[in-house]
Amino acid sequence: MARVTRVRVEQKFDGGSKYDDEKAFKSMLLAFRKKCSEAGIAQQFKKNERYEKPSETRHRKRREKLLEQSKKKKNKNPRSKKRK
């Protein structure tokens, strides 16, 4: 994933009423949130929120791999299907 440092959201301001200003702000906020989620900024922030030692990284990846393998086995097991 590319490292994102800036997100730019632009909207023209025509100097309307207070209602228009609130509506414009809400639409800009929505656009900003969408751009952030597309860029993966929140996920990147959560990932880098605290330092993870190399041993912790290995253990986490190993657990994820084992969990994925157990899910695959469960899907292949014919007894796990519901009986009618």
Biopython code that builds the backbone (N, CA, C, O; Angstrom):
import numpy as np
from Bio.PDB.StructureBuilder import StructureBuilder

atoms = [
    (1, "MET", "N", (0.843, -1.157, 0.000)),
    (1, "MET", "CA", (0.000, 0.000, 0.000)),
    (1, "MET", "C", (0.895, 1.228, 0.000)),
    (1, "MET", "O", (1.881, 1.294, 0.734)),
    (2, "ALA", "N", (0.542, 2.192, -0.825)),
    (2, "ALA", "CA", (1.322, 3.416, -0.909)),
    (2, "ALA", "C", (1.111, 4.254, 0.347)),
    (2, "ALA", "O", (0.043, 4.232, 0.960)),
    (3, "ARG", "N", (2.132, 4.977, 0.706)),
    (3, "ARG", "CA", (2.043, 5.825, 1.885)),
    (3, "ARG", "C", (1.385, 7.142, 1.491)),
    (3, "ARG", "O", (1.864, 7.833, 0.592)),
    (4, "VAL", "N", (0.309, 7.484, 2.149)),
    (4, "VAL", "CA", (-0.450, 8.680, 1.817)),
    (4, "VAL", "C", (-0.142, 9.754, 2.846)),
    (4, "VAL", "O", (-0.246, 9.526, 4.051)),
    (5, "THR", "N", (0.240, 10.931, 2.358)),
    (5, "THR", "CA", (0.536, 12.022, 3.279)),
    (5, "THR", "C", (-0.502, 13.133, 3.198)),
    (5, "THR", "O", (-0.689, 13.879, 4.159)),
    (6, "ARG", "N", (-1.177, 13.249, 2.062)),
    (6, "ARG", "CA", (-2.160, 14.317, 1.912)),
    (6, "ARG", "C", (-3.405, 13.808, 1.187)),
    (6, "ARG", "O", (-3.330, 12.973, 0.286)),
    (7, "VAL", "N", (-4.529, 14.332, 1.606)),
    (7, "VAL", "CA", (-5.792, 14.057, 0.924)),
    (7, "VAL", "C", (-6.407, 15.406, 0.596)),
    (7, "VAL", "O", (-6.519, 16.272, 1.464)),
    (8, "ARG", "N", (-6.800, 15.583, -0.636)),
    (8, "ARG", "CA", (-7.321, 16.879, -1.057)),
    (8, "ARG", "C", (-8.760, 16.734, -1.503)),
    (8, "ARG", "O", (-9.077, 15.911, -2.362)),
    (9, "VAL", "N", (-9.646, 17.553, -0.905)),
    (9, "VAL", "CA", (-11.048, 17.585, -1.279)),
    (9, "VAL", "C", (-11.398, 19.030, -1.583)),
    (9, "VAL", "O", (-11.214, 19.904, -0.736)),
    (10, "GLU", "N", (-11.896, 19.289, -2.773)),
    (10, "GLU", "CA", (-12.230, 20.653, -3.159)),
    (10, "GLU", "C", (-13.715, 20.764, -3.468)),
    (10, "GLU", "O", (-14.340, 19.845, -3.997)),
    (11, "GLN", "N", (-14.247, 21.910, -3.121)),
    (11, "GLN", "CA", (-15.633, 22.201, -3.472)),
    (11, "GLN", "C", (-15.755, 23.704, -3.627)),
    (11, "GLN", "O", (-15.211, 24.460, -2.821)),
    (12, "LYS", "N", (-16.460, 24.141, -4.652)),
    (12, "LYS", "CA", (-16.609, 25.573, -4.902)),
    (12, "LYS", "C", (-17.584, 26.176, -3.902)),
    (12, "LYS", "O", (-18.590, 25.563, -3.543)),
    (13, "PHE", "N", (-17.272, 27.384, -3.461)),
    (13, "PHE", "CA", (-18.120, 28.101, -2.513)),
    (13, "PHE", "C", (-18.736, 29.281, -3.236)),
    (13, "PHE", "O", (-18.025, 30.117, -3.792)),
    (14, "ASP", "N", (-20.067, 29.350, -3.228)),
    (14, "ASP", "CA", (-20.739, 30.434, -3.937)),
    (14, "ASP", "C", (-21.340, 31.486, -2.990)),
    (14, "ASP", "O", (-22.022, 32.402, -3.449)),
    (15, "GLY", "N", (-21.096, 31.367, -1.678)),
    (15, "GLY", "CA", (-21.575, 32.366, -0.728)),
    (15, "GLY", "C", (-23.078, 32.346, -0.542)),
    (15, "GLY", "O", (-23.713, 33.401, -0.560)),
    (16, "GLY", "N", (-23.655, 31.187, -0.365)),
    (16, "GLY", "CA", (-25.097, 31.047, -0.209)),
    (16, "GLY", "C", (-25.544, 31.283, 1.219)),
    (16, "GLY", "O", (-24.846, 31.936, 1.995)),
    (17, "SER", "N", (-26.708, 30.752, 1.567)),
    (17, "SER", "CA", (-27.264, 30.928, 2.908)),
    (17, "SER", "C", (-26.580, 29.999, 3.905)),
    (17, "SER", "O", (-25.710, 29.208, 3.542)),
    (18, "LYS", "N", (-26.990, 30.108, 5.175)),
    (18, "LYS", "CA", (-26.407, 29.268, 6.224)),
    (18, "LYS", "C", (-26.720, 27.798, 5.959)),
    (18, "LYS", "O", (-25.887, 26.925, 6.198)),
    (19, "TYR", "N", (-27.939, 27.531, 5.457)),
    (19, "TYR", "CA", (-28.323, 26.159, 5.139)),
    (19, "TYR", "C", (-27.392, 25.584, 4.079)),
    (19, "TYR", "O", (-26.948, 24.441, 4.183)),
    (20, "ASP", "N", (-27.103, 26.383, 3.063)),
    (20, "ASP", "CA", (-26.205, 25.922, 2.005)),
    (20, "ASP", "C", (-24.807, 25.660, 2.549)),
    (20, "ASP", "O", (-24.135, 24.715, 2.134)),
    (21, "ASP", "N", (-24.368, 26.518, 3.497)),
    (21, "ASP", "CA", (-23.049, 26.329, 4.088)),
    (21, "ASP", "C", (-22.982, 25.008, 4.848)),
    (21, "ASP", "O", (-22.004, 24.272, 4.725)),
    (22, "GLU", "N", (-24.014, 24.704, 5.630)),
    (22, "GLU", "CA", (-24.046, 23.453, 6.379)),
    (22, "GLU", "C", (-24.082, 22.258, 5.437)),
    (22, "GLU", "O", (-23.414, 21.249, 5.661)),
    (23, "LYS", "N", (-24.878, 22.394, 4.376)),
    (23, "LYS", "CA", (-24.977, 21.314, 3.401)),
    (23, "LYS", "C", (-23.636, 21.106, 2.699)),
    (23, "LYS", "O", (-23.213, 19.972, 2.472)),
    (24, "ALA", "N", (-22.971, 22.213, 2.357)),
    (24, "ALA", "CA", (-21.673, 22.119, 1.699)),
    (24, "ALA", "C", (-20.652, 21.483, 2.637)),
    (24, "ALA", "O", (-19.848, 20.653, 2.214)),
    (25, "PHE", "N", (-20.684, 21.871, 3.907)),
    (25, "PHE", "CA", (-19.743, 21.299, 4.866)),
    (25, "PHE", "C", (-19.963, 19.802, 5.019)),
    (25, "PHE", "O", (-19.008, 19.025, 5.036)),
    (26, "LYS", "N", (-21.221, 19.400, 5.129)),
    (26, "LYS", "CA", (-21.524, 17.971, 5.289)),
    (26, "LYS", "C", (-21.062, 17.179, 4.074)),
    (26, "LYS", "O", (-20.508, 16.088, 4.209)),
    (27, "SER", "N", (-21.293, 17.733, 2.883)),
    (27, "SER", "CA", (-20.884, 17.011, 1.677)),
    (27, "SER", "C", (-19.364, 16.947, 1.572)),
    (27, "SER", "O", (-18.813, 15.942, 1.123)),
    (28, "MET", "N", (-18.677, 18.030, 1.988)),
    (28, "MET", "CA", (-17.216, 18.008, 1.969)),
    (28, "MET", "C", (-16.670, 17.015, 2.997)),
    (28, "MET", "O", (-15.693, 16.315, 2.729)),
    (29, "LEU", "N", (-17.299, 16.955, 4.169)),
    (29, "LEU", "CA", (-16.871, 16.014, 5.197)),
    (29, "LEU", "C", (-17.058, 14.582, 4.719)),
    (29, "LEU", "O", (-16.194, 13.731, 4.928)),
    (30, "LEU", "N", (-18.188, 14.323, 4.078)),
    (30, "LEU", "CA", (-18.456, 12.988, 3.536)),
    (30, "LEU", "C", (-17.420, 12.622, 2.476)),
    (30, "LEU", "O", (-16.916, 11.500, 2.446)),
    (31, "ALA", "N", (-17.106, 13.601, 1.594)),
    (31, "ALA", "CA", (-16.110, 13.348, 0.552)),
    (31, "ALA", "C", (-14.739, 13.093, 1.164)),
    (31, "ALA", "O", (-13.989, 12.238, 0.694)),
    (32, "PHE", "N", (-14.416, 13.847, 2.223)),
    (32, "PHE", "CA", (-13.125, 13.661, 2.897)),
    (32, "PHE", "C", (-13.024, 12.271, 3.515)),
    (32, "PHE", "O", (-12.005, 11.595, 3.370)),
    (33, "ARG", "N", (-14.069, 11.851, 4.195)),
    (33, "ARG", "CA", (-14.067, 10.518, 4.809)),
    (33, "ARG", "C", (-13.923, 9.430, 3.751)),
    (33, "ARG", "O", (-13.215, 8.444, 3.959)),
    (34, "LYS", "N", (-14.595, 9.611, 2.618)),
    (34, "LYS", "CA", (-14.523, 8.622, 1.545)),
    (34, "LYS", "C", (-13.109, 8.544, 0.985)),
    (34, "LYS", "O", (-12.590, 7.453, 0.747)),
    (35, "LYS", "N", (-12.480, 9.710, 0.772)),
    (35, "LYS", "CA", (-11.111, 9.738, 0.255)),
    (35, "LYS", "C", (-10.148, 9.070, 1.247)),
    (35, "LYS", "O", (-9.249, 8.331, 0.847)),
    (36, "CYS", "N", (-10.347, 9.337, 2.536)),
    (36, "CYS", "CA", (-9.483, 8.733, 3.559)),
    (36, "CYS", "C", (-9.632, 7.223, 3.581)),
    (36, "CYS", "O", (-8.641, 6.500, 3.686)),
    (37, "SER", "N", (-10.860, 6.745, 3.483)),
    (37, "SER", "CA", (-11.061, 5.290, 3.517)),
    (37, "SER", "C", (-10.503, 4.636, 2.253)),
    (37, "SER", "O", (-9.951, 3.538, 2.318)),
    (38, "GLU", "N", (-10.640, 5.300, 1.110)),
    (38, "GLU", "CA", (-10.082, 4.754, -0.133)),
    (38, "GLU", "C", (-8.558, 4.701, -0.071)),
    (38, "GLU", "O", (-7.939, 3.762, -0.572)),
    (39, "ALA", "N", (-7.962, 5.714, 0.547)),
    (39, "ALA", "CA", (-6.503, 5.772, 0.633)),
    (39, "ALA", "C", (-5.964, 4.859, 1.726)),
    (39, "ALA", "O", (-4.772, 4.550, 1.733)),
    (40, "GLY", "N", (-6.811, 4.423, 2.644)),
    (40, "GLY", "CA", (-6.392, 3.522, 3.707)),
    (40, "GLY", "C", (-5.667, 4.218, 4.843)),
    (40, "GLY", "O", (-4.834, 3.610, 5.515)),
    (41, "ILE", "N", (-5.977, 5.485, 5.063)),
    (41, "ILE", "CA", (-5.288, 6.253, 6.096)),
    (41, "ILE", "C", (-5.626, 5.732, 7.484)),
    (41, "ILE", "O", (-4.732, 5.596, 8.319)),
    (42, "ALA", "N", (-6.879, 5.440, 7.748)),
    (42, "ALA", "CA", (-7.284, 4.967, 9.076)),
    (42, "ALA", "C", (-6.624, 3.632, 9.404)),
    (42, "ALA", "O", (-6.154, 3.431, 10.523)),
    (43, "GLN", "N", (-6.588, 2.721, 8.436)),
    (43, "GLN", "CA", (-5.965, 1.429, 8.658)),
    (43, "GLN", "C", (-4.468, 1.592, 8.914)),
    (43, "GLN", "O", (-3.899, 0.914, 9.770)),
    (44, "GLN", "N", (-3.839, 2.496, 8.166)),
    (44, "GLN", "CA", (-2.413, 2.731, 8.333)),
    (44, "GLN", "C", (-2.135, 3.335, 9.706)),
    (44, "GLN", "O", (-1.144, 2.992, 10.351)),
    (45, "PHE", "N", (-3.007, 4.230, 10.149)),
    (45, "PHE", "CA", (-2.835, 4.852, 11.461)),
    (45, "PHE", "C", (-2.963, 3.809, 12.565)),
    (45, "PHE", "O", (-2.152, 3.782, 13.491)),
    (46, "LYS", "N", (-3.977, 2.953, 12.472)),
    (46, "LYS", "CA", (-4.171, 1.923, 13.485)),
    (46, "LYS", "C", (-2.994, 0.948, 13.513)),
    (46, "LYS", "O", (-2.583, 0.485, 14.577)),
    (47, "LYS", "N", (-2.462, 0.647, 12.339)),
    (47, "LYS", "CA", (-1.343, -0.285, 12.247)),
    (47, "LYS", "C", (-0.098, 0.304, 12.917)),
    (47, "LYS", "O", (0.655, -0.415, 13.573)),
    (48, "ASN", "N", (0.112, 1.593, 12.754)),
    (48, "ASN", "CA", (1.305, 2.244, 13.285)),
    (48, "ASN", "C", (1.053, 2.955, 14.609)),
    (48, "ASN", "O", (1.856, 3.790, 15.025)),
    (49, "GLU", "N", (-0.036, 2.639, 15.266)),
    (49, "GLU", "CA", (-0.388, 3.313, 16.505)),
    (49, "GLU", "C", (0.635, 3.041, 17.607)),
    (49, "GLU", "O", (0.933, 3.922, 18.414)),
    (50, "ARG", "N", (1.166, 1.833, 17.640)),
    (50, "ARG", "CA", (2.209, 1.515, 18.614)),
    (50, "ARG", "C", (3.229, 0.612, 17.940)),
    (50, "ARG", "O", (2.944, -0.039, 16.935)),
    (51, "TYR", "N", (4.414, 0.590, 18.513)),
    (51, "TYR", "CA", (5.489, -0.212, 17.951)),
    (51, "TYR", "C", (5.221, -1.694, 18.194)),
    (51, "TYR", "O", (4.851, -2.107, 19.293)),
    (52, "GLU", "N", (5.415, -2.469, 17.154)),
    (52, "GLU", "CA", (5.245, -3.914, 17.253)),
    (52, "GLU", "C", (6.614, -4.564, 17.036)),
    (52, "GLU", "O", (7.232, -4.412, 15.983)),
    (53, "LYS", "N", (7.061, -5.280, 18.042)),
    (53, "LYS", "CA", (8.367, -5.926, 17.955)),
    (53, "LYS", "C", (8.332, -6.995, 16.867)),
    (53, "LYS", "O", (7.269, -7.534, 16.561)),
    (54, "PRO", "N", (9.485, -7.302, 16.283)),
    (54, "PRO", "CA", (9.535, -8.326, 15.237)),
    (54, "PRO", "C", (8.975, -9.670, 15.685)),
    (54, "PRO", "O", (8.341, -10.373, 14.898)),
    (55, "SER", "N", (9.207, -10.028, 16.944)),
    (55, "SER", "CA", (8.673, -11.307, 17.429)),
    (55, "SER", "C", (7.139, -11.252, 17.491)),
    (55, "SER", "O", (6.474, -12.242, 17.187)),
    (56, "GLU", "N", (6.580, -10.106, 17.879)),
    (56, "GLU", "CA", (5.125, -9.954, 17.905)),
    (56, "GLU", "C", (4.542, -10.048, 16.502)),
    (56, "GLU", "O", (3.469, -10.618, 16.303)),
    (57, "THR", "N", (5.257, -9.484, 15.531)),
    (57, "THR", "CA", (4.805, -9.546, 14.140)),
    (57, "THR", "C", (4.758, -10.993, 13.667)),
    (57, "THR", "O", (3.789, -11.411, 13.034)),
    (58, "ARG", "N", (5.807, -11.761, 13.974)),
    (58, "ARG", "CA", (5.839, -13.179, 13.585)),
    (58, "ARG", "C", (4.689, -13.947, 14.218)),
    (58, "ARG", "O", (4.021, -14.737, 13.550)),
    (59, "HIS", "N", (4.457, -13.715, 15.513)),
    (59, "HIS", "CA", (3.381, -14.426, 16.213)),
    (59, "HIS", "C", (2.016, -14.057, 15.634)),
    (59, "HIS", "O", (1.160, -14.926, 15.467)),
    (60, "ARG", "N", (1.807, -12.773, 15.326)),
    (60, "ARG", "CA", (0.523, -12.338, 14.769)),
    (60, "ARG", "C", (0.288, -12.977, 13.403)),
    (60, "ARG", "O", (-0.798, -13.490, 13.131)),
    (61, "LYS", "N", (1.301, -12.944, 12.551)),
    (61, "LYS", "CA", (1.156, -13.526, 11.217)),
    (61, "LYS", "C", (0.917, -15.033, 11.296)),
    (61, "LYS", "O", (0.144, -15.586, 10.514)),
    (62, "ARG", "N", (1.581, -15.693, 12.240)),
    (62, "ARG", "CA", (1.394, -17.137, 12.409)),
    (62, "ARG", "C", (-0.035, -17.450, 12.854)),
    (62, "ARG", "O", (-0.663, -18.378, 12.344)),
    (63, "ARG", "N", (-0.545, -16.662, 13.816)),
    (63, "ARG", "CA", (-1.932, -16.861, 14.270)),
    (63, "ARG", "C", (-2.916, -16.652, 13.134)),
    (63, "ARG", "O", (-3.855, -17.432, 12.975)),
    (64, "GLU", "N", (-2.706, -15.577, 12.320)),
    (64, "GLU", "CA", (-3.591, -15.314, 11.191)),
    (64, "GLU", "C", (-3.574, -16.472, 10.198)),
    (64, "GLU", "O", (-4.617, -16.858, 9.670)),
    (65, "LYS", "N", (-2.388, -17.026, 9.945)),
    (65, "LYS", "CA", (-2.254, -18.140, 9.013)),
    (65, "LYS", "C", (-2.992, -19.375, 9.532)),
    (65, "LYS", "O", (-3.703, -20.039, 8.778)),
    (66, "LEU", "N", (-2.821, -19.680, 10.820)),
    (66, "LEU", "CA", (-3.500, -20.832, 11.411)),
    (66, "LEU", "C", (-5.009, -20.653, 11.406)),
    (66, "LEU", "O", (-5.749, -21.606, 11.164)),
    (67, "LEU", "N", (-5.465, -19.443, 11.672)),
    (67, "LEU", "CA", (-6.897, -19.159, 11.657)),
    (67, "LEU", "C", (-7.474, -19.343, 10.255)),
    (67, "LEU", "O", (-8.563, -19.890, 10.085)),
    (68, "GLU", "N", (-6.729, -18.877, 9.257)),
    (68, "GLU", "CA", (-7.168, -19.025, 7.869)),
    (68, "GLU", "C", (-7.233, -20.499, 7.469)),
    (68, "GLU", "O", (-8.167, -20.921, 6.787)),
    (69, "GLN", "N", (-6.232, -21.281, 7.897)),
    (69, "GLN", "CA", (-6.220, -22.707, 7.581)),
    (69, "GLN", "C", (-7.377, -23.431, 8.250)),
    (69, "GLN", "O", (-7.979, -24.323, 7.651)),
    (70, "SER", "N", (-7.696, -23.057, 9.488)),
    (70, "SER", "CA", (-8.807, -23.711, 10.179)),
    (70, "SER", "C", (-10.137, -23.374, 9.515)),
    (70, "SER", "O", (-11.041, -24.209, 9.484)),
    (71, "LYS", "N", (-10.266, -22.162, 8.985)),
    (71, "LYS", "CA", (-11.491, -21.793, 8.273)),
    (71, "LYS", "C", (-11.640, -22.604, 6.997)),
    (71, "LYS", "O", (-12.742, -23.032, 6.654)),
    (72, "LYS", "N", (-10.524, -22.818, 6.287)),
    (72, "LYS", "CA", (-10.568, -23.615, 5.058)),
    (72, "LYS", "C", (-10.951, -25.053, 5.361)),
    (72, "LYS", "O", (-11.736, -25.654, 4.628)),
    (73, "LYS", "N", (-10.396, -25.617, 6.448)),
    (73, "LYS", "CA", (-10.733, -26.987, 6.831)),
    (73, "LYS", "C", (-12.201, -27.101, 7.188)),
    (73, "LYS", "O", (-12.859, -28.077, 6.828)),
    (74, "LYS", "N", (-12.713, -26.113, 7.891)),
    (74, "LYS", "CA", (-14.109, -26.126, 8.307)),
    (74, "LYS", "C", (-15.030, -26.103, 7.096)),
    (74, "LYS", "O", (-16.062, -26.775, 7.085)),
    (75, "ASN", "N", (-14.663, -25.333, 6.075)),
    (75, "ASN", "CA", (-15.477, -25.257, 4.858)),
    (75, "ASN", "C", (-15.422, -26.564, 4.062)),
    (75, "ASN", "O", (-16.382, -26.897, 3.367)),
    (76, "LYS", "N", (-14.327, -27.301, 4.151)),
    (76, "LYS", "CA", (-14.190, -28.551, 3.412)),
    (76, "LYS", "C", (-14.864, -29.717, 4.128)),
    (76, "LYS", "O", (-15.183, -30.726, 3.500)),
    (77, "ASN", "N", (-15.080, -29.590, 5.425)),
    (77, "ASN", "CA", (-15.643, -30.671, 6.215)),
    (77, "ASN", "C", (-17.127, -30.860, 5.855)),
    (77, "ASN", "O", (-17.911, -29.930, 6.045)),
    (78, "PRO", "N", (-17.536, -32.034, 5.340)),
    (78, "PRO", "CA", (-18.927, -32.257, 4.931)),
    (78, "PRO", "C", (-19.889, -32.315, 6.114)),
    (78, "PRO", "O", (-21.081, -32.056, 5.943)),
    (79, "ARG", "N", (-19.405, -32.647, 7.305)),
    (79, "ARG", "CA", (-20.288, -32.756, 8.464)),
    (79, "ARG", "C", (-20.699, -31.368, 8.987)),
    (79, "ARG", "O", (-21.657, -31.249, 9.751)),
    (80, "SER", "N", (-19.980, -30.339, 8.577)),
    (80, "SER", "CA", (-20.304, -29.008, 9.084)),
    (80, "SER", "C", (-21.530, -28.408, 8.386)),
    (80, "SER", "O", (-22.069, -27.397, 8.835)),
    (81, "LYS", "N", (-21.968, -29.035, 7.286)),
    (81, "LYS", "CA", (-23.157, -28.540, 6.577)),
    (81, "LYS", "C", (-24.413, -28.898, 7.358)),
    (81, "LYS", "O", (-24.476, -29.922, 8.038)),
    (82, "LYS", "N", (-25.395, -28.041, 7.243)),
    (82, "LYS", "CA", (-26.654, -28.285, 7.958)),
    (82, "LYS", "C", (-27.429, -29.415, 7.286)),
    (82, "LYS", "O", (-27.495, -29.515, 6.061)),
    (83, "ARG", "N", (-28.009, -30.253, 8.125)),
    (83, "ARG", "CA", (-28.815, -31.345, 7.590)),
    (83, "ARG", "C", (-30.277, -30.930, 7.497)),
    (83, "ARG", "O", (-30.769, -30.162, 8.324)),
    (84, "LYS", "N", (-30.950, -31.435, 6.505)),
    (84, "LYS", "CA", (-32.372, -31.079, 6.321)),
    (84, "LYS", "C", (-33.279, -32.159, 6.856)),
    (84, "LYS", "O", (-34.501, -32.030, 6.786)),
]
sb = StructureBuilder()
sb.init_structure("model")
sb.init_model(0)
sb.init_chain("A")
sb.init_seg("    ")
for serial, (resi, resn, name, xyz) in enumerate(atoms, 1):
    if name == "N":
        sb.init_residue(resn, " ", resi, " ")
    sb.init_atom(name, np.array(xyz, "f"), 0.0, 1.0, " ", f" {name:<3s}", serial, name[0])
structure = sb.get_structure()
